[in-house]
Amino acid sequence: MGNAEADPNPSLPMSRRTLLQGTGLALGGTVLVGGTADAHPPGVPVPGPGSPVRPIPVPEQVPATQGLFQVPGARLWYWDTGGHGEPVVLLHALSGSGESWPYQQSYLARAGYRVIGYSRRGYANSPVQDPNDPRTGIEDLHDLVDFLGVGRFHVVGVAGGGWYAMDYALNHPDRVRSLVIGACVLQVQEQDYQDMVGRLRSPEVDALPIHFRELGPSYRATDPDGVARWLDIHHRAGPDGIIQPRATSLDWAVIARLTVPTLLLWGDADPHTAPPVQRLLAGHFRRVSTVVANECGHNVHWERSDVVNPVLLNFFRTNRH
């Protein structure tokens, strides 16, 4: 594996066996747990389980329309690469903003997708006008995609953005082609899950600098420029981001009702969702694929875009309808 990512439009298709490499939660690979994939989907190679993390330069971005969309109590900054491809809507982490997707924007747009990102209320460039009425996160998302003329779309949420991606898929399954949740502690209201997640937390860990909590040790060791870029986006996101309520409280029964094809992404060195948490959560989804990227912390889409991007592309192509 070099510094550059694989071409999203290869001349040779990848087989289903390659797409679904590994068993269990594969490091750097993908495994089908439910019945998501069709046989022989078109795809691109994914770095294997032993691939080391390496610095990846930020690619040149595809031109995108930007704007501010008025919702009750706030204005949402969004960007949209446009075009006639299947839409992909990206939901950022609590530590980020609509600026957090430079590795995915150009990759997916060059592969033919209409890529859309936005900052939730209070995050970078999305001013709050009425802090007393935050609405649910999915109300804002629903209004935005309607405004942009988006019908059915792929939704990707990382970390805190995964809360709203999951919430939207549960409440508007007819609008969601596929659901991707990356490195997200989904706040499931089940004692076994809460106990396990709680054992990973401590005041000492919570007091660490944000980039120690969010970025894995291999990434920090090998890509100081990438850490600096990530911190710059984090600081520009600002201190006023609102954690909006969700429409649906999660328990195992609610998760089991979800019929949307789902991909769960994690890093093997994520301090918030260690592999036992990943296995417990994945076991309650009906139609789920899982990917664990090796040498990777909590920001899987940022640290291992060389793994995540081709996995996303293969998953979207498998779930076109």
Secondary structure, 3 states (H helix, E strand, C coil): CCCCCCCCCCCCCCCHHHHCCCCCCCECEEEECCCCCCCCCCCCCCCCCCCCCCCCCCCCCCCCEEEEEEECCEEEEEEECCCCCCEEEEECCCCCCCCCCHHHHHHHHHCCCEEEEECCCCCCCCCECCCCCCCCHHHHHHHHHHHCCCCCEEEEEECHHHHHHHHHHHHCHHHEEEEEEECCCCCCCCHHHHHHHHCCCCHHHHCCCHHHHHCCHHHHHHCHHHHHHHHHHHHHHCCCCCCCCCCCCCCHHHHHHCCCCEEEEEECCCCCCCHHHHHHHHCCCCCEEEEEECCCCCCHHHHCHHHHHHHHHHHHHHCCC
